[in-house]
Amino acid sequence: MSVLAVLLIALGVADICSKVTCRRWLPLIAGPATVVTCGALAGLWHLGDIVLLIWSAAVSTLWVHLSGKAERTGRREGRALTVFGVGLALPLILAGWVSPVGGIVRPWLEWTDLVPGLDPDRAAMIVGVLLLQLVTANQLVRLILGAVGAVRPAGEPQPSDRLKGGRLLGPMERLLIVGLGLGGQLGAASAVIAAKGIIRFPELNAQRKEAADPSASGIDEVTEYFLVGSFASWLVAMGGLVLAAGR
């Protein structure tokens, strides 16, 4: 699972870079650079590790390229989603090839004793899962919405224009779900999910089709956007929770 954690960290870092800079080349190299750095720090230098680290570097670059292109054009979201799914599946299937996290990470965790008894592999996975909940999860949700026709190409009026704060609330909600889940408070995590629907309901109920503006998003589009986006976001959070709690 160590290389899978490295891949999640690389995807998270690359996607953050894509949002904080206008230079398209920087996110493309940020993923591979993160893979190399994490592999070195974790001491992942056996043959199986190297093969899957090379795979992870390629996946991170291809993901940034295809997801960014799909967001700009509003087409071919399936390619980016396929790269993400297959990219994560291979390290998961071939987890027996990889070494446990070692290098300087293991003694550092023992020295700091941030969480007594925390396994280094699980620590790496938690970091990867938390990074996944930020920009990468937003990108995944947008691609899923685009694949079902719930969003439009960048620059056009979006259903999300009527539901303010989704890009910020989404990561906060996912981090809260993962944090509560890791803390054993699954009931509280469920309450977060329920609260979102209650809070958004009056806003959804107030939406009306603007007849004077044919390009505006009607209540049906907004509701579809909210439901599909919310379920996709929750699935990302729950999938991350399963990975983080798996060891």
C-alpha positions in Angstrom: 0.0 0.0 0.0 3.0 2.3 0.3 3.3 3.1 -3.4 -0.5 3.7 -3.5 0.0 6.3 -0.8 2.8 7.9 -2.7 0.6 8.1 -5.8 -2.2 9.8 -3.8 0.3 12.3 -2.4 1.7 13.0 -5.9 -1.8 13.5 -7.4 -2.7 15.8 -4.5 0.4 17.9 -4.8 0.1 18.1 -8.6 -3.5 19.2 -8.5 -2.8 21.9 -5.9 0.0 23.2 -8.1 -2.4 23.3 -11.0 -4.7 25.7 -9.1 -2.0 28.0 -7.6 -0.1 28.6 -10.8 -1.0 29.5 -14.4 2.1 27.6 -15.8 0.8 24.4 -17.2 4.2 22.7 -17.1 4.6 23.0 -13.4 1.8 20.6 -12.3 3.0 18.1 -15.0 6.4 17.8 -13.3 5.2 18.2 -9.7 3.7 14.7 -9.7 6.8 12.9 -10.8 9.0 15.0 -8.6 6.8 14.2 -5.6 6.9 10.5 -6.4 10.7 10.5 -6.5 10.9 12.5 -3.3 8.5 10.4 -1.4 10.1 7.2 -2.7 13.5 8.3 -1.5 12.2 9.4 1.9 10.3 6.2 2.4 13.2 4.0 1.2 11.2 2.4 -1.6 14.0 1.2 -3.9 13.4 -2.5 -4.5 12.5 -3.6 -8.0 8.8 -3.8 -7.4 8.8 -0.4 -5.8 10.6 1.2 -8.7 8.3 -0.3 -11.3 5.2 1.0 -9.5 6.8 4.3 -8.7 7.5 4.8 -12.5 3.8 3.9 -13.1 2.7 6.4 -10.4 4.8 9.2 -12.0 3.3 8.5 -15.4 -0.2 8.4 -14.0 0.2 11.7 -12.2 1.3 13.5 -15.3 -1.3 11.9 -17.5 -4.0 12.7 -15.0 -3.1 16.4 -14.8 -3.0 16.7 -18.5 -6.3 14.9 -19.3 -8.3 16.3 -16.3 -7.2 19.8 -17.2 -8.1 19.4 -20.8 -11.5 17.9 -20.0 -12.3 20.8 -17.7 -11.4 23.4 -20.3 -13.2 21.7 -23.2 -16.1 19.9 -21.4 -15.3 16.7 -23.3 -13.7 13.3 -22.8 -14.0 13.3 -19.1 -14.1 9.5 -19.3 -10.4 9.4 -20.3 -9.3 11.2 -17.2 -11.5 9.1 -15.0 -10.2 5.9 -16.5 -6.6 7.0 -15.9 -7.4 7.8 -12.3 -9.2 4.5 -11.7 -6.7 2.3 -13.5 -3.8 4.3 -12.0 -5.0 3.5 -8.5 -6.1 0.0 -9.2 -2.7 -1.3 -10.3 -0.7 -0.4 -7.2 -3.6 -1.8 -5.1 -3.6 -5.1 -7.0 0.2 -5.4 -6.9 0.6 -4.3 -3.3 2.5 -7.5 -2.6 5.3 -6.2 -4.8 6.1 -3.2 -2.7 8.2 -2.7 0.5 6.9 -1.2 3.7 7.6 2.4 4.4 11.1 2.8 5.8 13.9 5.2 5.0 13.9 8.2 7.2 10.2 8.2 7.6 10.0 5.3 10.1 12.6 6.6 12.5 11.2 10.2 12.2 7.8 9.0 13.2 9.2 7.1 16.2 11.3 10.1 17.2 8.4 12.6 17.0 5.9 10.2 18.5 3.0 12.3 17.0 0.6 9.4 17.2 2.0 6.6 19.5 2.2 3.3 17.7 1.2 4.7 14.3 2.3 2.4 11.5 4.4 4.3 8.9 2.5 2.7 6.0 -0.8 3.9 7.5 0.7 7.3 8.2 1.7 7.7 4.6 -1.8 6.6 3.5 -3.5 9.1 5.8 -1.4 11.9 4.3 -2.3 10.8 0.8 -6.0 10.4 1.6 -6.1 13.9 3.2 -4.4 15.5 0.2 -6.9 13.6 -2.1 -9.8 15.3 -0.4 -8.6 18.8 -1.5 -8.2 19.8 -5.1 -8.1 16.2 -6.6 -11.5 15.3 -5.2 -13.0 18.5 -6.5 -11.6 17.6 -9.9 -13.0 14.1 -9.7 -16.4 15.4 -8.8 -16.4 17.9 -11.7 -15.3 15.2 -14.2 -18.1 12.9 -13.0 -20.6 15.8 -13.3 -19.3 16.5 -16.8 -19.6 12.9 -17.8 -23.3 12.9 -16.9 -23.9 16.4 -18.5 -24.4 18.2 -15.3 -21.8 20.9 -16.0 -20.7 22.9 -19.0 -17.3 23.8 -20.4 -15.2 26.3 -18.5 -16.3 29.9 -19.2 -20.0 29.1 -19.6 -22.8 29.7 -16.9 -22.8 26.7 -14.5 -25.4 25.2 -12.2 -22.9 25.7 -9.5 -23.3 29.5 -9.9 -26.5 29.2 -7.9 -25.0 27.1 -5.2 -22.2 29.2 -3.7 -19.3 27.9 -1.9 -19.3 24.3 -3.2 -15.6 24.4 -4.2 -14.7 25.3 -0.6 -17.4 23.4 1.3 -16.6 20.2 -0.6 -13.1 19.8 0.7 -14.1 20.9 4.2 -16.9 18.4 4.3 -14.8 15.5 3.0 -12.0 16.3 5.5 -14.5 16.4 8.3 -16.0 13.0 7.2 -12.5 11.4 7.0 -11.4 12.9 10.3 -14.5 11.8 12.2 -14.3 8.4 10.6 -10.7 7.9 11.6 -11.6 9.0 15.1 -14.3 6.3 15.2 -17.2 8.7 15.1 -19.0 7.3 12.1 -22.3 8.5 13.5 -21.1 12.1 13.6 -19.8 11.7 10.0 -23.3 10.6 8.9 -24.7 13.6 10.6 -22.5 15.8 8.5 -23.9 14.2 5.4 -27.5 14.7 6.6 -26.8 18.3 7.6 -25.6 19.2 4.1 -29.0 18.2 2.6 -30.9 20.1 5.3 -28.8 23.3 4.8 -29.0 23.2 1.0 -32.8 22.3 0.8 -34.1 25.9 1.2 -31.6 27.1 -1.4 -32.6 24.4 -3.9 -36.3 25.0 -3.2 -35.9 28.7 -4.0 -34.4 28.2 -7.5 -36.5 29.1 -10.5 -35.9 29.0 -14.2 -35.0 32.5 -15.5 -37.1 32.7 -18.7 -35.3 35.9 -19.8 -31.9 34.1 -19.9 -32.0 30.9 -21.9 -28.4 30.0 -20.8 -29.3 30.1 -17.1 -29.5 26.9 -15.1 -33.0 25.8 -14.0 -34.0 24.0 -10.9 -33.7 20.6 -12.5 -30.1 21.2 -13.5 -29.2 22.6 -10.1 -30.8 19.7 -8.3 -29.0 17.2 -10.5 -25.7 19.0 -10.0 -26.2 19.0 -6.2 -27.3 15.3 -5.9 -24.7 13.9 -8.3 -21.9 16.1 -7.0 -22.8 15.4 -3.3 -22.9 11.6 -3.8 -19.6 11.7 -5.8 -18.0 13.8 -3.1 -19.2 11.5 -0.3 -17.9 8.4 -2.2 -14.5 9.9 -2.6 -14.4 10.7 1.2 -15.6 7.2 2.1 -13.2 5.5 -0.3 -10.4 7.5 1.2 -11.6 6.6 4.7 -11.5 2.9 3.8 -7.9 3.2 2.6 -6.8 5.2 5.6 -8.4 2.9 8.1 -7.3 -0.3 6.3 -4.1 -0.9 8.2 
